Amino acid sequence: MVDLTHERDQDQPEAGPSTHRYGYDYIVGRRYVNSKTNHPLTLRYIGPLPPRPATTGNTTTSATSSGTGAVKDPDPSLGQPVQQAQLQGDGRGHGHDQLWLGVEYDNPSHGKGHNGVYKGVQVFKTLEEGSASFLKCPHPSDTSGSSSSSGSTSGPLRGGNSLIDSIEERYGRIIAPKTPTQIYPSSDTEVRKGDESVVLGSSENAIIVEAPNLSSVRERVGRLEKIRNMGFEEEYISSLGADEDEGREVRRVLRHRMRGLKWLNLSKNLLSTWEQVSEIVDHFEGLEILTLNHSRIQPIPLSLSSEQKANHTIMFERMKELHLSDCALSWEDVSALVPLFPNLEVLHLDANRRLTNLDSSLPTSLESADLQHLRELRLAGCPLSDWGGIVSTLAGLPRLETLDLSFTNLNSIPRPTSASSPSPNIIADTDLGLHSLKSLILLESHIQNWSDLDNLSEQIPDLTNLRFSAAVHPQTQIPHQSGTSIRETTSDKSSLSSIDDKSMRSICIAKFPNLTHFNSNIVTPTERRDAELFYISFVRRITDESHTRNGQKGYWGRWAELIKLHNIKEEDEGRGTVKVKRGLKGRMLNLKTHTSLEEGNPDSDPGEIKEISILPSAKISLLQKKLCKSFGLPTTEWRTIQLWNTKPIEGSDPGSGTHLESVNKVTNPWEDKECGWWFEDGDHLFVEFISLD
């Protein structure tokens, strides 16, 4: 069976087969909600099961319920039935066969786990796996005769609301009423007792709400001219409304009264085409932000004429911000759509499960003139995995400053190299980078190697704002006795998931030289200096371990640059010949303690310089207690001792002034790390005595 889920060969027509003459106003390709569950869906098929083909030559035809007339083939990827039924007789299909509706739910978990297949026959196609279902459509004689919201006989599907009706229900009449009591439709509320109480329409006259001064409240709420932001999320808007001749005046007044509207939220709608969206946008002349999250609007057809494109562009050229999260879009769909929004500055495409790559080789791929004003692009939750495709596609956006790639499948950042590189996984152009990017969001990232962050720093050299966290993989989680999972401590410190959050912050600050904010917190000059010095010592430990295991030290980005920046000689980093120590004594850390940073000053007391030995696995608190004994203090006063690791100052002469400087405070009340985390054998530490009063 051929899977056309991600293909699009021809255009989706405005209307497909319908059941209009049999009491239902259902049309293939239109959007509805399930009458029982209220789950939004798209109607893909109408007919019996299994379907009966009606073919003439090579053309598949499908009769409507009137029994005559051929329907144009819809787009195969959008639900064109491979086989459709002749609907005749009593409207239950051929003879007395049961009539069925083939639907695709917006949320695949609401489907029945198939893709429009019935007993091995592909009845219709779906966009997403497992989202299809077949619903039994009862004959009108089998129903109670109640009506749906659209005016049709009650059935398994229900239509949506018009935007104009929703506005009037919330804000009152669009055309100003003659009397205050006519502000809201009478079907919703009934004003009684001198406009002091209201009978709720949904309560069948059972609930009366006291509402003093209600008319003035309604008047203030109904000032459409002052509304700047308006949202109808999950109200299932399906059209602009007021389509009849008498509705023309309502539309004209709406256009005039709501010229100041800037943002319109129509998330979770039942809109089917961009023509419907264009019609809505046309009536809000000041609109700049449009939110259509959780939509299933048909893609822009490839055969769209130049005149149609020009008409759409005129309507959408005012849009500066467009939200299309969870809209089942592919990059091909996006590339066909964005040329209609020439002045777009912000584009949200989060959680589009079909957006698996940014393929610049597609026929509908972005052209040089597209998205030239785009400043912010959000792709969080899309199953993207190819960093090279992301860079090659987005490198042509000169004003792109913010990029969100959180919760994606990216697990590596290849290092840029020359175009002659034989490796297909390497980006083959050193100039190919996101040089305009200032802010990057990579939450719950699957990147696991430090070298990936170094490569990222090279390709985004001017990054100033980074939000980053590493995803916890199943193998790095261990059950806690409380029932939750905690991150497992591994011996492989070359993995990002093995590092605590504080160390992660310091390392990221050191790797990105222009970073001013990390995880929404300011990076101060002092913190940067401390982070870079910490990174130097961190790399020393990691490379020594890596060299011992693998015989190579690898690539560590800015490490060599930071060594020069902070005047640290390579031999000072313990890279000379080290005598191998054996036994427990050989594992001990021998530390030199100082109570003054003027180590070589002749006026200082030589007794203040002491040596102390401790195991690397011992906690810092134990080191504090040992120092208490060394200085003749009770061990109960160990909290009065504060410890700092130090480094020598380049060019200082012993005995003539400051020779050491403190680097990082080791004793922190919120953590008690092992001594081996902060020190190595032969290190110097500064001891400071404080008062706890």
N, C-alpha and C positions, 0 to 999 in steps of 0.2 A: 504494500500500500504506500503510495507516494505521500510524503509529508510536505505540505505547502505552507506550513505555519509561518515561515519567514520569507515567503515569496510574495510578489505583487506584480501580476502580469497585466491587469487591465483595471478599469475604473469601476468603483462601486456606484450603481445607479441610485437615484433618489428614492425610488420605491420598487419593492419587489412584490412577490405574491401576497395577496391579502385575503381576509375572511370577512370583508365589509358587508356583503349581502346576507351574511348569516348571523348578524347581531354583534360581531366583533370588528373592531377597527385596527386589527393587527397587520403590520406590514413588515416584510423581511428587510432587515437592515436597520430598522428603527430600534429605539431604546425604551425599555420598560423596567418596572420592578415586579418582583414576584408578589402576588396579592397576599399570600400567606406569610412569607418570611420577610418581605420588604427588602430583599436583596436585589441590587441593580443588575441588569443583564442586557444583552443584545439578542434580538430575535434573528435566527439564522435560517430557519426552515419551517414551512407549513405543509402538512400533508400526512398521509397514512404511513404506517410502518409495517412491512418494508415498503419503500417508495416504489412507484411504478413509473418507468420512463415513458416520455412522450417525445419521440425524436422525429425529425424530418431531415434526412441527409445527415450532415455533420453538425447540425444546430440543435442544441438541447432547448426545448421550449417548456414553459410551465404555465398552465391555465390558472387564472384566478378562480374564485368561487363562482363566478358567473358561468364558468365552463368554456370560455372563449378567450382568445388573445394570448399572444406570446410575450414573455417578459425578457428584457435584455439580461445577458449573463452578468451577474455581479462579479466583483473581484474574488478570485478563488480563495485568497487568504482571509477574506472577510465573510466567508460563510455561504458562498454560492453552492446550493445543493447540487451534488453530482447527479442525483436522480430526484425528480420531483413528481408529485402525483397530479392526475386530473381530478379536480374537486368538482363533483357533480352529484346529482341526486339530491339527498337531503342534507348535504353539506358535511357529511361525516367521511368524505372520501369516496372512492369508487364503490358503488353499492352501499353497504352499511358498514364499511370499515371505519374504525375509530380515527378521528382527526388528532394529530399530534403536533406539538410545537417544539422545534429544536432550538435550544437557547444556549448562549455562552455567558456564564457569570463573570462579572468583573473580578471577583475573588475566586481563583481556581479551587480553593478548598470548599466552596459551595457547590461545585459541580459533582458529577458522579464518577469522576476518574477516567473518563474517556474523551476522545476528540471528535465527537460527532459520528461515531461508528455504531451501526446497529446490525448485529449478527453478521459481522464481517463486511458489511457494505458501508462505504464512506458516504454518509448522507450529507454532511457539510463539514467545513474546515473550521478550526479554531485558531486564535492567535496564541493561546497559552495551553500548555499540556494539562489535561484532566479537568478542564473548565466547562465541559459540555454536559447537557442534560436534556432529556425528553420529558415534556409535560403533557399530560392528557388534556385535550381541549373539549369540554362538554358541549353538546348541542344546546342551542338556546332553549329548546323545549324541556331540557333536563335541569335548567336553572330556575331560581325563584323569581327571576325577572327584575332583580335589583340592578341598579346602574352603577357603573364605575365612575371615577372622577372625570373621565373624558366623555362621559355621556353614553358610552356603549354598554351593552349588557354585561353584567358582572362575569368575569372569567378568571383564568389563572394569572393573567398579566394586567397590570394597571399602568396607565400613562402618567406623565409628570405634570407639573404645574407651569403656568406661564409666568414670566418675570413680572409683567404688569399686574397680574392678579396678586402675586406675592407682595409687591410694593404696596398696593392698595390695602391689603389685609394688615400690613404692619404699620403703615404711615397714614392711611386714610386715602380718600379720593384724590386722584391725580388732577382732575378738573375740579377747581374749588367749588364746594357746595354752596347753595343759597342760605342754608341754615346750619348752625353748628352740629345739630343732631344727625346731619347727613354726611359727616366727615368720613365715617367708617361704613362699610356695607352693612345693611340691616341684618343680614344673615349671620353675622358674627356676634354682634352685641345689640341689646335693646336698652335704650336709655329711659329711665323712669324717675318719677318724683322730682321733677324740676332739675333733671340732670345731676342728681346726687347719688344715684345707684345704677348698677349695670347688671343685667341678666346675662350670664354666660351662655352663648348659643349652644355650645357642646353639652351643656348640662340639662337640656330639655326643660328649661324654666325652673330647674330645681335649685340653682345656686344664684343668689343675688349678692353682689358685692357693693358695699358702700363706696362711693367715689365722689367725695366733695370736690367741687371746682373742676369737674372732669372736662368740661368744654375747653377751658384754658390749657389743660394738660394736652389734650388732643391737638389743639392749635399749635402748641410749641413743637410737639413730636412731628406734626405733619408739615413742617417747614422744609420742604424738599430742597429749596434753594441753598440751605445752609449745610446740607449733608455732603461730607467729603469722602467718607468711607462707608461702604455698604456691603454686607455679606449675607448670602443665602446658602450657606454650606449645608449639604445633606437635605435640602428642600426639593431636590430633584427637578430643577428647572429644565424644561424641555423646549421652550420657545420664547420669543419675545411676547407674544400674545396680542390681543386686540386686532385680529386679522380682518374682521368684517369691516364693511364700509363705515359703520358708525364708530369703529375703533380708530380711524385715521386721526380724528381730533384728539383722542387720548394720546396717541403717539406724538403728535405735534406739540401738545402741552408738556408731555414728559421730556422731550428734547429741550424745550425752553427752560423748564423749571430745574432740571438737573444738569445744567451746564458746568456746575462747579464740582461734580463728582470726580475724584481722582483715583479711587481704588474700588474695584468690584470683585467680590469673591463669590464664584459660582461652583465651588468644589462639590464633588459628588452630584453631578448633574446628569441629565438624560439627553443632552444635546448630541445629535448624530453627525452633523456636518459643520465645516468651517463657514459655510454660507450662513448658517444660523448664528454662529458666533459673530460674524461680520455684521449681520443685521442688528444684533444687540449693541455692539460697539458703536455703530453709526448713530445711535440715539443718545450717546453720552459724549458730548463734544470735548469735554475736558479730561476724559479718562486717560490715565497713564499706566496704571498697574492692573493687570488682569490675572486672576487666580482661577485656574481650571484643574486643580488637583483631582485625582481619582476619576478622570473622565475616560471615555472610550470613543472619542471623536474620530471619524474615518480619516485616514491620511489624505494629504493633498494628492490628487491623481497626477500621474506622470503626463497625461495628455491635456493638462490644463492649458488653455489658450493664453496667448500673450495679453489679450484684452481682459480675461478673467483674472490673471495675475495682477494686472495694473489696477483693477477695481479693488481687489483684496489689499494691495499695498497702500492704496489711498486710505482705506479704512483703518489699517493697522499701523500706519506710519507714526501715529501719536504714541504708540505703546513704548514705554521705556523699561517695563518690568513684566515678565511673563513667567507664571508658575505652572509647570506641567508635570508634577510629581505623580508617580504611579498612574501613568496613562497608557501603558503597554506600547510605548514607542520604541522603534529601532533607530539606529543612527541614520538609516536611509530616510525614514519618516521625518526626522529632525532636519536633515539637510534639505529636504523638499519644502519644509515649512518656514525655516528662518528667513529666506529671502523676502517673504511677505512682511517681515518686521524689520525694516532697514535701520531703525534708530534704537534697537534694543540695547539696553545697558546691563540688565540683570536677567539671567535665564536659569530657572530651577528645573532640573530633569531628574531629581532624586527618585530612587526606587522604581525605575523602569526596568523590569526584568528582562525585556527583549533587547536592551541596550548593552550588548556584550562587547562591542569594540567601537572605536572611532576610526573607521576605515576610510582613509582619504582616497582610495582607488575606486570608490563607488561612482557610478555615473551621476548620481545626484549629490555628490560630495560638495562640501563648502567651496565656494569660489572666493577669489581674492577680495571681492567687494562685499561679501557677507560678514555680518557681525563685526564690522570695523569699529563700532562704538561699544562693544561688549566689555564690561568691567568685571563682572562677577558671573561665574559658572559653577553650578552645584550638580555633582553627579554621585552624591552619596547613595549607597545601597544598590548601585548598578553593578552587574557582574563583570566589570572590566578587569582584565588581567594583563593586557599588553601595554607596557609603559611606552615603548617605542611608537606605537600607534597614537597614543595620547599626545606625545610631544610633537610628532610630525604634523598632526592635524591642528593642534592649538597654537603652534609656533607662529602661524600667520595672523594671529589676533593681536594687533599692536597695543591695545589698551587693556588687555586682560590683566587684572591685578589680584583677584581672589579666585581660588580654585578649591573645591571641596571634593575629595576622593575618599571620604570615610566609608567604612563598611563595604569596600570593594574587594575583589579577589586579587589585587596586586600583591605579589609576594617577592618581587625583586625589582631593582632599579639598575639596569645595565650601565656600565661606565662608558661615556662617549669615547669614540676612537675615530680613526681615519676612515675614509670611504672605502679603502682597499681591504678593510677587515673581512676575513672569510667567515666570521661567526655571524649567523642570522640573528642572534639574540643581542647583538651589540648595536647601539645607535651609531650609524655611520656618518656622522658629521658633527664636529666639535662646535660648530656655530649653531647647531640645531638645539635650542634650549628655550626655556620659558623666561626670557630675560626681563620681561615686563612684570612678571609675577612678584607681588609683595606679600601676599598672605596665602598660606597653604594649610588645609585641614586634612589630617590623616588619622582620624580616630579609629580605634580597633583595627589597626593595620596588621596585615599578615606578613609584613616585612620582618625578617628574622636576623639578618646579618648587619653588623655595623658598617660594612663597606657600602651597603645600599644607601645609608644616610650620607656617607661621604660622596657618593655619586650624585645623590640628590642635591647636595650643597653645590657641587660643580655646575649642575645644569640650571639651578635657580640661584645665581650668585647674589642677587639683590634682595633675597627673602628677609623680611623684617618681622613677620608675624607667623608663628608656627603653632598649631595645635596638633599634638601627636600622642598616641597611646598604642601600645602593642597588644594585639589580641592574645588572649590566653588560649592556647591550643589544648585539646583533650589530654595530650601526653604530659602537659605541664600543670595539670590540676590534680589535686589529691583531696579526698574527702576529709572534712573536719568532723570532729565528734559532735559538733552542734548540728550537723546535717547539711551545712553549706560546703562549698568548695573553696579552697585557698590555693594560691599559687605555689607550686613546688619549687624549692631551691635546688638548682642544678649546679653541677661543678663546671659546666660549660659556660663561662662568662662571656664568650663570644656571641651568645644568643641574646637578643633584646629582651625576650620574655623572662630571662633569669635575673634581670636588674630591677631593683626597687625604684619607685617613682622619683625619689629625691636624686638618686644617682643618674637616672634617665634624664632628668632636667639638666643636670650639670653637663653631661656628655653632649646633649643636643645643643646647648648653648655654645660649647666649645667647637662643635663641628660647623656651625653656621655663623660666620664672622659678623654679619650685620643684623643679627637677631636682636630686636628690642622688646618683643613680647613672646613668651612661651606659655602655652595653655592659659591665655588671658591674663597672665601676670607680667608686670614690667621686669625687664632684665636691667639691673643697675650696673654701672661700671665696676663696682666692687665685686658684685656677684659674677660678672664675666671673668674677671681676673682669677677669682677663686675657682671657678668652674674649669678654666683652661689649665690651671696648675693641677687640679684634681685629675683632669683628663690625661695629662702627661704621666702621672703616676699610675693611673688605671691602665694605660696602654703598655707601660713597662711591665706590669704584672701579667697582662694577657699575652703579650708577645713572648715573654720568657716561657710561659706555659706552652704556648703554641709552638715555639721553636723546639722545646723539649719533645713534644708529641709528634710534630710533623716535619721538623727540620727546616721550616721556613717561617718568616715573621709576617708576611702578608702586607696589605696596604691599609694604612690608617689615616688617610686624608691629611688633615692639617697638623699632624703630630710634629713633623720636622719643622714646619713653619712656627709652631708654638714654642719649640725648643729654642729657636733663635730669638723669638719675640721676648721670652722671659730669661734670656741669658743663662740657660742651663746647658752645661757641657754634657756630652754624651757619657763620659766616664763618671760624671756625677750621678748618672742614672743607673749606676751599677752594671754597666755593660762590659766591664773589664773581666779578667779572669777571676773567677770566684772559687775559693777553696771549698771542696765538697766536705760537708760535715755529716757525721753519722751519729745514730742513736738519738735519744730524747734530748740530750744537751745540744746536739747539732740542730735541732728544730727550734730551739729557743730564740726569741728576739732579744738582742742586747741593745738597749736604748740608752742614750745619754740625755739626762734631764738637766734643765737649766731653769733657774729662778730669775735670771736676767738675760736679756737679749744681747747684752754687751759681753760676749763670752770671753774675749781676750783682754778685757780691761784689767790693768794691774790692781786697781782699787777694789775690784770685786773679790768676794770671799771664795777661794778655790774649793772650799768645802761645799759650796752650793751646786757644783757640777758633780752629779752622781750617775752611776750606771746601774741599771736594773734589768733583770732578765725575766721574761714571761713568755708563755706559749702563745703562738699566733691565734689559737682557738679561744683563748681567755677573753672574757668580756672586758670592756673599758672600765666598768665599775670595779672589777677585781684589781685592775691596774691602779685605780685611785686608792684602793685600800692598801695595796702594797706600798704606795708612795707615802701614805700616812705613817706607816711603820718606819719607812726610811727617814722621814723627817721628824720622827718622834712625836707624832700626833695620835690621839685615840682613833681607832678604825671607825668609830661611830661618826666621826667628823669627815668622812670621805667625800661628802658632797661639797665641802668647802674648797676642794681642789679642782681647778679647771685646767684642762689640757689642750694644747695647740700643737699641731705638727708644724715644722719649720723648714726653711731652706736657707742656704747661705746667700748673701748678697754679693754679686759679682764686683770685684775691685776693692773690697774692704780689706784693710790690714788689721790682723789680730792685735789687740792691745791699743788700738787708736780710735775705737768707737764701735758703732753697731756692726755686728758681724752676721747676725741671724735676723730673720723676720718671720713673724707668725703667718701661717697660710690658712689653715682651716681649724675651726674649733671642733675638737674631737668629742668633748663631753656635752651632749645635748639631752635635755630632760625627756624628749619624746622618742629617743632611740638609744639602744645600748649595743653597739656593734662589736664584733670581734676585733681584737688588737691587730690581727693580720690584715684587716680591711684598710686600716689607716697607716700602718707602719711596716717597715722591713728591717732586717737586721742591720744595725749600725746607724739607724736614723736618730735625729735629735728631736726632742720635744720640749716645749716650754711649759713650765708649771706656774700657775697663777693661784694665789690664795685669796679667797673672797669671804665675805661675811654673809651669813644667812639671815641676819636680823633685818 
